């Protein structure tokens, strides 16, 4: 298992939201999970816990149901936890104190890495069923998508040198990262992810000295087109990069120019920059 730093606070928030969704779709007694940290997966989010024995528990690779799932990178269900011989029983004390009879563990996979674990458990004789596992696999996939988007944002900000380099990033770097983040925002269906990406673009253009102006009412696509103009792209290049028709690009530029009170694409870009709409 690849070891990465302790999860960010926003990743923990996403985990908690996923655990709530898992509880809703599973209808099981106990749902919980955690994200990767140094040494394994740290359990941090719970619904239905009776004790605090599992709170903060570090599930190490290969140990217990979760550790086995982390290494195998596929879901696994045990129908009688206490008697199951297919797993190690390193965490029996906290697990059995919870009264768990049956449990399923689902890995959260980002690329080839296990980034977290989701669990559903029952305390009665009724085992965790296949339908529950299927629904939780879908939710694990959505959480993985959100973590991957966060990774992409972090990578681009690091490449730009926004926080790690004493030398300021060039304007060209800022514009290129801004454009990539906006393109990513168009590729995701999740409105929460899209909103987070668009917030990241606002961080790039919210530099000191920007003049606050009334919102001219530009659409997201009009801003996308202006961001491409800022990179020096022609209408044909913009059309190819945004998967639009050339005439559609011209229409967006004309509309943006009208809203900004300018007469051509270059004036529109200059005004959009002055208003802090594009880098």
PyMOL commands that set and color helices and strands:
alter all, ss='L'
color gray80, all
select helices_A, chain A and resi 9-26+64-72+81-83+92-97+130-160+171-187+191-205+220-230+235-242+246-260+265-274
alter helices_A, ss='H'
color red, helices_A
select strands_A, chain A and resi 30-37+40-47+58-59+76-78+102-110+113-122
alter strands_A, ss='S'
color yellow, strands_A
deselect
rebuild
show_as cartoon
